C-alpha cells in the first residue's frame, strides 16, 4: 500500500460512524474484493489498518485502495446486506465452500407403490416425500439404498409398465404393474424401511441372518457370502454413533478452531439421537471467527437447503440474527450432553487443522512463490485474476469452449463458463476466436469483470488470435500461451509480444500453470461429453447458441424429429423461436 493510499484511508476512517452496517473493500480497479458486516463500522473497518496483519488478511490489506460502507438500522439488516453483496460481487477474499455440490439424501416416496432413490438439490417446500440424511459419504447412501432394495421388493421403475420385469423374476419387486398387492403387507414393509432409515437396523439384520442361514443350508454359499457382505456394510459402513441424548429430533452442530488465518469448521448431523454424519472444511479467512463462521453456516444451508429443526453453535455467534435470518432455532448450550457435543466438534476441528496445517502452509508458500515468479516474468505487480480457455470437438465438428477462472492460483468455480460455438466453425483457432470475442465483448460492455491475465493453450497462433481481440476492444489484459514441445508436453510461455520464455518443469510456477491447463482442458471435455450423453437429436440442438432446455422441448413438440426440422423454413422456425435464434438454427441445420 502506497503512502498516498494510506493517508487517504486514514482520513476517510475519521468519517466512518460507530453504527451497524456493511463495508466493502475495493482494489485499484474499483472492484469489490471483500464484503463484511459490523456492529460498529468504525471499530471494525479501522482494525484492518491499525493492527499488524499476517497471511491472507495482510494480502487483503495490501490490495485495498479504497472502501465504502452502508449504514443499517440493525445487525440483521447488515447481515442481509452483507450476504446480498457477496452473492452479487463474489469477492475473492470472502470464504468459498469446498465445492458446488450439495449432499445427497435418501428419498422414500409417498406414492401408492413407493420407491427409494438418492436425490440432491432438494426444494423442501415442494418435496413432500420422506427424506433421510444428509449423507456426507455418498457411497454409504448408495449402499443403504442397495441393501433396502435387495431386502425389500420395492418398486424400481419410474413409471409402471404393462408387464412384470426382471426385478419381479429375481424376487426384488412385487410386480406392482400387473399384480394385486396386499395393503397391510405394503404398510408393514414401509414401516420397517422407515425404521431402518431412522437408525434401527435390527429388523433388517434379522431378515438377512435368516436368509444367510437358509442359503447356507441349501449349500448356496455364493448367496450366503453376498448376504454376509451386506451385514458387514450395515455394521461398518452404515453404522451411526449412538449419542446419549434425550432429544429425538434432528439438529446440526457447528463449531470451529482457528490458528493464524486458518479456520477449521466441523459439522455434526444428529438424526433421531444418532450421529448420522459429519462434515469438515478448512478455510483461509480474513475476518473474526464469528463473522467467518456465520457466513459459512449461511452458505452451507444455501447449498444444502434442507434445514434441521435446530442448529447448535458456539456462544460467540450472534444467535438472534442467525436465527432470524435462517428462520430456525439457534442455541448455544452451556452444560450437559449438548455442550459436550459442541466441545467435541471443536476438538475434531482442532485435530483436523493440526493434521493438515503444515501441508496447507507449504501449499500457500508454493502458491505465493509461483505468483511472484509469474509477476516477475510479466514485469507487473498486477496478476490476480487469471482466465484460461480451451475447446473440445468431435472429429473437427461440434465445437464447444470452456473458461476457468483462478484468483491467485485458486479456482473460482462460480465464474467458470461454457460456450456453444457456431456450427460453421471448423477449426481450433476459429473456435477460440469466437469464444474470446464473446467473453471480452461482455467485459467491454461492463457486463462482467475484467481479469488480469488470459491463458490460452497453445503457441504463437493462439496468442495472436487472442491479442487481436483484446487490442480491438482496447482492453488492458496481459496474455500468455502455454506452448508444447515435440513430445506434446508444455515447455514454455509465449507472451503477447511472442517472446518465448522457458519453464522449469520443477518450479512452482510450472506446477500451478499445469494445474490451470489441466482444469480448463477437463472442463471443456466434460461439457462436450455432457452434451453428447443426452442423445443425438438433443446433442445437436445443444450445439446451437440460444437454445436451452425450454426451447428444445418446444422444438421437439412442434417438429418431432431432426428430419422435419431440417425441412422447415425459416418462417416456420420463427413460430417457435425468436428471429435471431431461429436464424442460428436454420443455418446450423443446413450445415450438417
KEPA-585287 format. One record per residue (C-alpha): residue number from 0; residue in one letter; z negated, x negated, y. Coordinates in steps of 0.5 Angstrom, whole numbers. Layout:
N
<NUM; 'A'; <Z; X; Y>>
...
This chain:
592
<0; 'X'; <0; 0; 0>>
<1; 'X'; <2; -3; 7>>
<2; 'X'; <-3; -4; 12>>
<3; 'X'; <1; 1; 16>>
<4; 'X'; <1; 7; 11>>
<5; 'X'; <-7; 5; 10>>
<6; 'X'; <-8; 6; 17>>
<7; 'X'; <-4; 13; 17>>
<8; 'X'; <-8; 15; 12>>
<9; 'X'; <-15; 13; 15>>
<10; 'X'; <-13; 17; 21>>
<11; 'X'; <-11; 23; 17>>
<12; 'X'; <-17; 23; 13>>
<13; 'X'; <-21; 25; 19>>
<14; 'X'; <-18; 31; 20>>
<15; 'X'; <-19; 34; 13>>
<16; 'X'; <-24; 39; 13>>
<17; 'X'; <-30; 40; 8>>
<18; 'X'; <-27; 46; 5>>
<19; 'X'; <-25; 48; -2>>
<20; 'X'; <-17; 47; -4>>
<21; 'X'; <-12; 44; -7>>
<22; 'X'; <-9; 37; -5>>
<23; 'X'; <-2; 34; -6>>
<24; 'X'; <-1; 26; -6>>
<25; 'X'; <6; 24; -4>>
<26; 'X'; <10; 18; -5>>
<27; 'X'; <15; 14; 0>>
<28; 'X'; <21; 19; -2>>
<29; 'X'; <16; 25; 0>>
<30; 'X'; <16; 27; -8>>
<31; 'X'; <9; 30; -10>>
<32; 'X'; <6; 25; -15>>
<33; 'X'; <-1; 28; -16>>
<34; 'X'; <-4; 35; -15>>
<35; 'X'; <-11; 36; -15>>
<36; 'X'; <-17; 41; -13>>
<37; 'X'; <-23; 40; -10>>
<38; 'X'; <-30; 44; -8>>
<39; 'X'; <-30; 39; -2>>
<40; 'X'; <-23; 37; 0>>
<41; 'X'; <-25; 31; 5>>
<42; 'X'; <-30; 28; 0>>
<43; 'X'; <-25; 28; -6>>
<44; 'X'; <-19; 26; -2>>
<45; 'X'; <-23; 20; 1>>
<46; 'X'; <-26; 18; -5>>
<47; 'X'; <-19; 15; -7>>
<48; 'X'; <-18; 11; -1>>
<49; 'X'; <-26; 9; 0>>
<50; 'X'; <-27; 6; -7>>
<51; 'X'; <-25; 1; -12>>
<52; 'X'; <-20; 4; -17>>
<53; 'X'; <-17; 1; -23>>
<54; 'X'; <-12; 3; -28>>
<55; 'X'; <-8; 9; -27>>
<56; 'X'; <-12; 11; -21>>
<57; 'X'; <-10; 4; -18>>
<58; 'X'; <-3; 6; -20>>
<59; 'X'; <-3; 13; -16>>
<60; 'X'; <-6; 10; -10>>
<61; 'X'; <-1; 4; -9>>
<62; 'X'; <4; 10; -10>>
<63; 'X'; <1; 14; -5>>
<64; 'X'; <4; 14; 2>>
<65; 'X'; <2; 21; 5>>
<66; 'X'; <-2; 27; 3>>
<67; 'X'; <-2; 34; 4>>
<68; 'X'; <-7; 40; 3>>
<69; 'X'; <-8; 47; 3>>
<70; 'X'; <-15; 50; 4>>
<71; 'X'; <-17; 56; 0>>
<72; 'X'; <-23; 61; 0>>
<73; 'X'; <-26; 60; -6>>
<74; 'X'; <-26; 55; -12>>
<75; 'X'; <-22; 60; -17>>
<76; 'X'; <-16; 60; -11>>
<77; 'X'; <-16; 53; -11>>
<78; 'X'; <-15; 52; -19>>
<79; 'X'; <-10; 58; -19>>
<80; 'X'; <-6; 54; -13>>
<81; 'X'; <-7; 47; -17>>
<82; 'X'; <-4; 50; -24>>
<83; 'X'; <2; 53; -20>>
<84; 'X'; <4; 47; -16>>
<85; 'X'; <3; 43; -23>>
<86; 'X'; <8; 48; -26>>
<87; 'X'; <13; 47; -20>>
<88; 'X'; <13; 40; -19>>
<89; 'X'; <11; 37; -26>>
<90; 'X'; <7; 31; -22>>
<91; 'X'; <8; 24; -26>>
<92; 'X'; <0; 23; -25>>
<93; 'X'; <-2; 29; -28>>
<94; 'X'; <-4; 30; -35>>
<95; 'X'; <1; 32; -40>>
<96; 'X'; <0; 34; -47>>
<97; 'X'; <2; 30; -53>>
<98; 'X'; <8; 34; -55>>
<99; 'X'; <11; 41; -53>>
<100; 'X'; <10; 44; -60>>
<101; 'X'; <5; 50; -61>>
<102; 'X'; <0; 50; -67>>
<103; 'X'; <2; 54; -73>>
<104; 'X'; <-1; 61; -75>>
<105; 'X'; <-1; 65; -81>>
<106; 'X'; <1; 72; -80>>
<107; 'X'; <0; 77; -85>>
<108; 'X'; <4; 83; -83>>
<109; 'X'; <1; 90; -83>>
<110; 'X'; <7; 93; -86>>
<111; 'X'; <7; 98; -92>>
<112; 'X'; <9; 92; -96>>
<113; 'X'; <6; 86; -92>>
<114; 'X'; <9; 79; -92>>
<115; 'X'; <6; 73; -91>>
<116; 'X'; <9; 67; -86>>
<117; 'X'; <8; 62; -82>>
<118; 'X'; <9; 63; -74>>
<119; 'X'; <9; 59; -68>>
<120; 'X'; <9; 61; -60>>
<121; 'X'; <6; 68; -61>>
<122; 'X'; <5; 73; -56>>
<123; 'X'; <-2; 76; -58>>
<124; 'X'; <0; 82; -53>>
<125; 'X'; <6; 84; -57>>
<126; 'X'; <4; 82; -64>>
<127; 'X'; <0; 87; -68>>
<128; 'X'; <0; 83; -74>>
<129; 'X'; <-6; 80; -77>>
<130; 'X'; <-6; 72; -75>>
<131; 'X'; <-10; 67; -78>>
<132; 'X'; <-11; 60; -75>>
<133; 'X'; <-9; 55; -72>>
<134; 'X'; <-7; 50; -77>>
<135; 'X'; <-7; 43; -74>>
<136; 'X'; <-5; 41; -80>>
<137; 'X'; <2; 45; -82>>
<138; 'X'; <2; 42; -89>>
<139; 'X'; <-4; 46; -90>>
<140; 'X'; <-2; 52; -87>>
<141; 'X'; <5; 52; -92>>
<142; 'X'; <0; 50; -98>>
<143; 'X'; <-4; 56; -96>>
<144; 'X'; <2; 61; -96>>
<145; 'X'; <5; 58; -102>>
<146; 'X'; <-2; 59; -106>>
<147; 'X'; <-3; 66; -104>>
<148; 'X'; <5; 68; -105>>
<149; 'X'; <4; 65; -112>>
<150; 'X'; <-2; 68; -114>>
<151; 'X'; <-1; 75; -111>>
<152; 'X'; <6; 78; -112>>
<153; 'X'; <7; 80; -104>>
<154; 'X'; <14; 82; -102>>
<155; 'X'; <18; 76; -100>>
<156; 'X'; <25; 78; -97>>
<157; 'X'; <25; 80; -89>>
<158; 'X'; <29; 87; -91>>
<159; 'X'; <28; 91; -97>>
<160; 'X'; <34; 90; -102>>
<161; 'X'; <37; 95; -106>>
<162; 'X'; <35; 92; -113>>
<163; 'X'; <30; 87; -115>>
<164; 'X'; <31; 80; -114>>
<165; 'X'; <29; 73; -118>>
<166; 'X'; <22; 73; -115>>
<167; 'X'; <21; 80; -119>>
<168; 'X'; <23; 77; -125>>
<169; 'X'; <19; 71; -125>>
<170; 'X'; <13; 75; -123>>
<171; 'X'; <12; 73; -116>>
<172; 'X'; <14; 80; -113>>
<173; 'X'; <12; 87; -115>>
<174; 'X'; <20; 90; -114>>
<175; 'X'; <18; 94; -107>>
<176; 'X'; <25; 95; -106>>
<177; 'X'; <26; 99; -113>>
<178; 'X'; <19; 100; -116>>
<179; 'X'; <14; 105; -114>>
<180; 'X'; <7; 101; -112>>
<181; 'X'; <0; 104; -113>>
<182; 'X'; <-3; 105; -106>>
<183; 'X'; <-10; 103; -109>>
<184; 'X'; <-7; 96; -112>>
<185; 'X'; <-4; 94; -105>>
<186; 'X'; <-10; 96; -102>>
<187; 'X'; <-14; 91; -107>>
<188; 'X'; <-9; 86; -106>>
<189; 'X'; <-9; 86; -99>>
<190; 'X'; <-17; 86; -98>>
<191; 'X'; <-17; 80; -103>>
<192; 'X'; <-12; 76; -99>>
<193; 'X'; <-15; 77; -92>>
<194; 'X'; <-22; 75; -95>>
<195; 'X'; <-19; 68; -98>>
<196; 'X'; <-15; 67; -91>>
<197; 'X'; <-22; 68; -88>>
<198; 'X'; <-25; 62; -92>>
<199; 'X'; <-28; 66; -98>>
<200; 'X'; <-24; 62; -104>>
<201; 'X'; <-28; 65; -110>>
<202; 'X'; <-24; 71; -112>>
<203; 'X'; <-17; 67; -112>>
<204; 'X'; <-20; 61; -115>>
<205; 'X'; <-23; 65; -121>>
<206; 'X'; <-16; 68; -122>>
<207; 'X'; <-13; 61; -122>>
<208; 'X'; <-18; 59; -127>>
<209; 'X'; <-17; 65; -132>>
<210; 'X'; <-9; 63; -131>>
<211; 'X'; <-10; 56; -133>>
<212; 'X'; <-14; 58; -139>>
<213; 'X'; <-9; 62; -141>>
<214; 'X'; <-4; 57; -140>>
<215; 'X'; <-7; 52; -144>>
<216; 'X'; <-9; 57; -150>>
<217; 'X'; <-1; 59; -150>>
<218; 'X'; <0; 51; -150>>
<219; 'X'; <4; 52; -144>>
<220; 'X'; <1; 45; -141>>
<221; 'X'; <6; 44; -135>>
<222; 'X'; <4; 51; -132>>
<223; 'X'; <-3; 49; -133>>
<224; 'X'; <-2; 43; -129>>
<225; 'X'; <1; 46; -124>>
<226; 'X'; <-5; 51; -123>>
<227; 'X'; <-10; 45; -123>>
<228; 'X'; <-6; 42; -117>>
<229; 'X'; <-6; 49; -114>>
<230; 'X'; <-14; 49; -115>>
<231; 'X'; <-14; 42; -112>>
<232; 'X'; <-11; 44; -106>>
<233; 'X'; <-16; 49; -105>>
<234; 'X'; <-22; 45; -106>>
<235; 'X'; <-19; 39; -102>>
<236; 'X'; <-13; 40; -97>>
<237; 'X'; <-15; 47; -95>>
<238; 'X'; <-23; 47; -95>>
<239; 'X'; <-26; 48; -89>>
<240; 'X'; <-33; 45; -87>>
<241; 'X'; <-38; 50; -87>>
<242; 'X'; <-43; 50; -81>>
<243; 'X'; <-50; 53; -81>>
<244; 'X'; <-48; 59; -75>>
<245; 'X'; <-51; 66; -75>>
<246; 'X'; <-45; 68; -71>>
<247; 'X'; <-39; 70; -75>>
<248; 'X'; <-34; 71; -69>>
<249; 'X'; <-28; 66; -67>>
<250; 'X'; <-29; 61; -62>>
<251; 'X'; <-27; 54; -60>>
<252; 'X'; <-31; 48; -58>>
<253; 'X'; <-28; 43; -53>>
<254; 'X'; <-32; 36; -51>>
<255; 'X'; <-30; 29; -49>>
<256; 'X'; <-31; 22; -48>>
<257; 'X'; <-29; 17; -42>>
<258; 'X'; <-28; 10; -42>>
<259; 'X'; <-24; 7; -36>>
<260; 'X'; <-18; 11; -35>>
<261; 'X'; <-18; 14; -42>>
<262; 'X'; <-21; 21; -43>>
<263; 'X'; <-21; 23; -51>>
<264; 'X'; <-21; 30; -52>>
<265; 'X'; <-24; 33; -58>>
<266; 'X'; <-23; 41; -60>>
<267; 'X'; <-26; 44; -66>>
<268; 'X'; <-23; 51; -68>>
<269; 'X'; <-29; 55; -71>>
<270; 'X'; <-27; 61; -75>>
<271; 'X'; <-32; 66; -79>>
<272; 'X'; <-37; 61; -78>>
<273; 'X'; <-33; 55; -81>>
<274; 'X'; <-30; 49; -78>>
<275; 'X'; <-23; 51; -79>>
<276; 'X'; <-19; 45; -76>>
<277; 'X'; <-20; 40; -71>>
<278; 'X'; <-15; 37; -65>>
<279; 'X'; <-16; 31; -61>>
<280; 'X'; <-12; 27; -56>>
<281; 'X'; <-13; 21; -52>>
<282; 'X'; <-11; 22; -44>>
<283; 'X'; <-10; 17; -39>>
<284; 'X'; <-13; 20; -33>>
<285; 'X'; <-14; 19; -25>>
<286; 'X'; <-19; 24; -24>>
<287; 'X'; <-26; 26; -25>>
<288; 'X'; <-28; 29; -32>>
<289; 'X'; <-29; 36; -30>>
<290; 'X'; <-22; 36; -27>>
<291; 'X'; <-18; 33; -32>>
<292; 'X'; <-22; 37; -38>>
<293; 'X'; <-21; 44; -34>>
<294; 'X'; <-13; 42; -33>>
<295; 'X'; <-13; 40; -40>>
<296; 'X'; <-16; 47; -43>>
<297; 'X'; <-12; 51; -39>>
<298; 'X'; <-5; 47; -41>>
<299; 'X'; <-8; 48; -48>>
<300; 'X'; <-8; 55; -48>>
<301; 'X'; <-1; 56; -44>>
<302; 'X'; <2; 52; -50>>
<303; 'X'; <-2; 56; -56>>
<304; 'X'; <-3; 63; -53>>
<305; 'X'; <-8; 66; -58>>
<306; 'X'; <-15; 66; -54>>
<307; 'X'; <-21; 66; -58>>
<308; 'X'; <-27; 70; -56>>
<309; 'X'; <-31; 65; -53>>
<310; 'X'; <-30; 57; -51>>
<311; 'X'; <-36; 52; -51>>
<312; 'X'; <-35; 47; -46>>
<313; 'X'; <-40; 41; -43>>
<314; 'X'; <-44; 43; -38>>
<315; 'X'; <-41; 39; -32>>
<316; 'X'; <-35; 44; -33>>
<317; 'X'; <-35; 50; -28>>
<318; 'X'; <-35; 55; -33>>
<319; 'X'; <-35; 61; -28>>
<320; 'X'; <-28; 59; -25>>
<321; 'X'; <-25; 57; -32>>
<322; 'X'; <-28; 64; -35>>
<323; 'X'; <-25; 68; -29>>
<324; 'X'; <-18; 64; -30>>
<325; 'X'; <-17; 65; -37>>
<326; 'X'; <-21; 72; -38>>
<327; 'X'; <-25; 70; -43>>
<328; 'X'; <-33; 68; -44>>
<329; 'X'; <-34; 60; -43>>
<330; 'X'; <-41; 58; -45>>
<331; 'X'; <-45; 51; -45>>
<332; 'X'; <-51; 52; -50>>
<333; 'X'; <-57; 47; -48>>
<334; 'X'; <-60; 48; -55>>
<335; 'X'; <-59; 50; -62>>
<336; 'X'; <-54; 49; -67>>
<337; 'X'; <-48; 51; -62>>
<338; 'X'; <-51; 45; -58>>
<339; 'X'; <-51; 40; -64>>
<340; 'X'; <-44; 42; -65>>
<341; 'X'; <-42; 41; -58>>
<342; 'X'; <-45; 34; -58>>
<343; 'X'; <-41; 33; -65>>
<344; 'X'; <-35; 34; -61>>
<345; 'X'; <-37; 29; -56>>
<346; 'X'; <-39; 24; -62>>
<347; 'X'; <-32; 25; -65>>
<348; 'X'; <-28; 24; -59>>
<349; 'X'; <-32; 17; -57>>
<350; 'X'; <-30; 15; -64>>
<351; 'X'; <-23; 16; -64>>
<352; 'X'; <-23; 13; -57>>
<353; 'X'; <-26; 7; -60>>
<354; 'X'; <-22; 6; -65>>
<355; 'X'; <-15; 6; -61>>
<356; 'X'; <-17; 4; -54>>
<357; 'X'; <-15; -4; -56>>
<358; 'X'; <-8; -1; -58>>
<359; 'X'; <-8; 3; -52>>
<360; 'X'; <-10; -2; -48>>
<361; 'X'; <-5; -7; -51>>
<362; 'X'; <1; -2; -50>>
<363; 'X'; <-1; -1; -43>>
<364; 'X'; <-1; -8; -42>>
<365; 'X'; <6; -9; -45>>
<366; 'X'; <9; -3; -41>>
<367; 'X'; <7; -6; -35>>
<368; 'X'; <10; -12; -36>>
<369; 'X'; <16; -9; -38>>
<370; 'X'; <17; -5; -32>>
<371; 'X'; <15; -12; -28>>
<372; 'X'; <21; -15; -31>>
<373; 'X'; <26; -10; -30>>
<374; 'X'; <24; -9; -23>>
<375; 'X'; <25; -17; -22>>
<376; 'X'; <32; -16; -25>>
<377; 'X'; <34; -11; -21>>
<378; 'X'; <30; -14; -15>>
<379; 'X'; <27; -8; -13>>
<380; 'X'; <20; -5; -13>>
<381; 'X'; <22; 2; -14>>
<382; 'X'; <23; 3; -21>>
<383; 'X'; <19; 9; -23>>
<384; 'X'; <23; 15; -26>>
<385; 'X'; <29; 13; -31>>
<386; 'X'; <34; 18; -33>>
<387; 'X'; <38; 16; -40>>
<388; 'X'; <45; 19; -42>>
<389; 'X'; <48; 20; -49>>
<390; 'X'; <54; 24; -52>>
<391; 'X'; <55; 27; -59>>
<392; 'X'; <61; 29; -62>>
<393; 'X'; <64; 31; -69>>
<394; 'X'; <71; 27; -70>>
<395; 'X'; <72; 27; -63>>
<396; 'X'; <71; 34; -61>>
<397; 'X'; <66; 39; -59>>
<398; 'X'; <62; 34; -55>>
<399; 'X'; <55; 35; -52>>
<400; 'X'; <51; 31; -48>>
<401; 'X'; <43; 29; -47>>
<402; 'X'; <39; 27; -42>>
<403; 'X'; <32; 24; -43>>
<404; 'X'; <27; 22; -37>>
<405; 'X'; <22; 17; -37>>
<406; 'X'; <17; 16; -32>>
<407; 'X'; <14; 8; -32>>
<408; 'X'; <17; 8; -39>>
<409; 'X'; <13; 14; -41>>
<410; 'X'; <17; 20; -44>>
<411; 'X'; <17; 26; -39>>
<412; 'X'; <20; 31; -44>>
<413; 'X'; <19; 37; -40>>
<414; 'X'; <25; 34; -36>>
<415; 'X'; <30; 33; -42>>
<416; 'X'; <36; 36; -41>>
<417; 'X'; <42; 39; -46>>
<418; 'X'; <49; 39; -44>>
<419; 'X'; <55; 43; -47>>
<420; 'X'; <61; 40; -45>>
<421; 'X'; <68; 43; -43>>
<422; 'X'; <73; 43; -50>>
<423; 'X'; <78; 40; -46>>
<424; 'X'; <74; 33; -46>>
<425; 'X'; <76; 29; -52>>
<426; 'X'; <73; 22; -51>>
<427; 'X'; <66; 19; -49>>
<428; 'X'; <68; 17; -42>>
<429; 'X'; <70; 24; -40>>
<430; 'X'; <64; 27; -43>>
<431; 'X'; <60; 22; -40>>
<432; 'X'; <63; 23; -33>>
<433; 'X'; <62; 31; -34>>
<434; 'X'; <55; 30; -36>>
<435; 'X'; <54; 25; -30>>
<436; 'X'; <57; 30; -25>>
<437; 'X'; <54; 36; -27>>
<438; 'X'; <47; 33; -27>>
<439; 'X'; <48; 29; -20>>
<440; 'X'; <51; 35; -16>>
<441; 'X'; <45; 39; -17>>
<442; 'X'; <41; 33; -15>>
<443; 'X'; <46; 32; -9>>
<444; 'X'; <44; 40; -7>>
<445; 'X'; <37; 38; -8>>
<446; 'X'; <36; 43; -14>>
<447; 'X'; <33; 37; -18>>
<448; 'X'; <29; 31; -16>>
<449; 'X'; <33; 24; -16>>
<450; 'X'; <31; 19; -21>>
<451; 'X'; <31; 11; -19>>
<452; 'X'; <35; 8; -25>>
<453; 'X'; <40; 11; -29>>
<454; 'X'; <41; 8; -36>>
<455; 'X'; <48; 9; -40>>
<456; 'X'; <49; 7; -47>>
<457; 'X'; <55; 2; -46>>
<458; 'X'; <58; -4; -42>>
<459; 'X'; <63; -4; -36>>
<460; 'X'; <67; 2; -37>>
<461; 'X'; <61; 7; -38>>
<462; 'X'; <57; 3; -32>>
<463; 'X'; <64; 4; -27>>
<464; 'X'; <64; 12; -29>>
<465; 'X'; <57; 13; -27>>
<466; 'X'; <58; 8; -21>>
<467; 'X'; <64; 12; -18>>
<468; 'X'; <60; 19; -19>>
<469; 'X'; <54; 16; -15>>
<470; 'X'; <58; 13; -10>>
<471; 'X'; <62; 19; -9>>
<472; 'X'; <55; 23; -8>>
<473; 'X'; <52; 17; -3>>
<474; 'X'; <46; 17; -8>>
<475; 'X'; <41; 11; -8>>
<476; 'X'; <40; 10; -15>>
<477; 'X'; <41; 4; -19>>
<478; 'X'; <45; 4; -25>>
<479; 'X'; <45; -1; -32>>
<480; 'X'; <49; 0; -38>>
<481; 'X'; <46; -3; -45>>
<482; 'X'; <51; -7; -48>>
<483; 'X'; <52; -8; -55>>
<484; 'X'; <55; -15; -58>>
<485; 'X'; <60; -15; -64>>
<486; 'X'; <54; -13; -69>>
<487; 'X'; <53; -7; -65>>
<488; 'X'; <46; -9; -63>>
<489; 'X'; <44; -8; -56>>
<490; 'X'; <44; -15; -53>>
<491; 'X'; <45; -15; -45>>
<492; 'X'; <44; -11; -39>>
<493; 'X'; <50; -9; -34>>
<494; 'X'; <48; -8; -27>>
<495; 'X'; <52; -4; -22>>
<496; 'X'; <56; -10; -20>>
<497; 'X'; <58; -11; -27>>
<498; 'X'; <53; -17; -28>>
<499; 'X'; <51; -19; -35>>
<500; 'X'; <44; -20; -36>>
<501; 'X'; <42; -23; -43>>
<502; 'X'; <36; -19; -46>>
<503; 'X'; <31; -23; -50>>
<504; 'X'; <30; -19; -57>>
<505; 'X'; <23; -21; -57>>
<506; 'X'; <21; -18; -50>>
<507; 'X'; <17; -12; -48>>
<508; 'X'; <23; -10; -44>>
<509; 'X'; <28; -10; -49>>
<510; 'X'; <23; -6; -54>>
<511; 'X'; <22; -1; -48>>
<512; 'X'; <29; 0; -47>>
<513; 'X'; <31; 0; -54>>
<514; 'X'; <26; 6; -55>>
<515; 'X'; <29; 10; -49>>
<516; 'X'; <36; 8; -52>>
<517; 'X'; <34; 11; -59>>
<518; 'X'; <31; 17; -56>>
<519; 'X'; <37; 19; -52>>
<520; 'X'; <41; 18; -58>>
<521; 'X'; <37; 22; -63>>
<522; 'X'; <36; 28; -57>>
<523; 'X'; <44; 28; -57>>
<524; 'X'; <45; 28; -64>>
<525; 'X'; <39; 33; -65>>
<526; 'X'; <43; 38; -60>>
<527; 'X'; <49; 37; -64>>
<528; 'X'; <46; 39; -71>>
<529; 'X'; <42; 45; -68>>
<530; 'X'; <49; 48; -65>>
<531; 'X'; <53; 46; -72>>
<532; 'X'; <47; 49; -76>>
<533; 'X'; <48; 56; -73>>
<534; 'X'; <55; 57; -77>>
<535; 'X'; <62; 56; -75>>
<536; 'X'; <63; 62; -70>>
<537; 'X'; <56; 61; -67>>
<538; 'X'; <57; 54; -66>>
<539; 'X'; <64; 55; -63>>
<540; 'X'; <61; 60; -58>>
<541; 'X'; <55; 55; -56>>
<542; 'X'; <60; 50; -54>>
<543; 'X'; <62; 54; -48>>
<544; 'X'; <59; 53; -42>>
<545; 'X'; <56; 59; -39>>
<546; 'X'; <55; 63; -46>>
<547; 'X'; <48; 63; -49>>
<548; 'X'; <45; 68; -54>>
<549; 'X'; <45; 74; -50>>
<550; 'X'; <53; 74; -48>>
<551; 'X'; <54; 71; -55>>
<552; 'X'; <51; 77; -58>>
<553; 'X'; <56; 82; -53>>
<554; 'X'; <62; 78; -55>>
<555; 'X'; <61; 79; -63>>
<556; 'X'; <59; 86; -62>>
<557; 'X'; <65; 87; -58>>
<558; 'X'; <70; 83; -62>>
<559; 'X'; <67; 82; -68>>
<560; 'X'; <71; 75; -70>>
<561; 'X'; <74; 69; -67>>
<562; 'X'; <81; 71; -69>>
<563; 'X'; <80; 77; -65>>
<564; 'X'; <77; 73; -59>>
<565; 'X'; <83; 68; -59>>
<566; 'X'; <88; 74; -59>>
<567; 'X'; <84; 78; -53>>
<568; 'X'; <87; 77; -46>>
<569; 'X'; <83; 74; -40>>
<570; 'X'; <82; 81; -37>>
<571; 'X'; <79; 83; -44>>
<572; 'X'; <74; 78; -44>>
<573; 'X'; <72; 79; -37>>
<574; 'X'; <70; 86; -39>>
<575; 'X'; <64; 82; -43>>
<576; 'X'; <63; 76; -38>>
<577; 'X'; <64; 74; -31>>
<578; 'X'; <70; 71; -29>>
<579; 'X'; <68; 64; -29>>
<580; 'X'; <65; 64; -36>>
<581; 'X'; <71; 69; -38>>
<582; 'X'; <76; 63; -36>>
<583; 'X'; <72; 58; -39>>
<584; 'X'; <72; 62; -46>>
<585; 'X'; <79; 63; -45>>
<586; 'X'; <81; 56; -44>>
<587; 'X'; <77; 54; -50>>
<588; 'X'; <80; 59; -55>>
<589; 'X'; <87; 57; -53>>
<590; 'X'; <85; 49; -54>>
<591; 'X'; <82; 50; -61>>
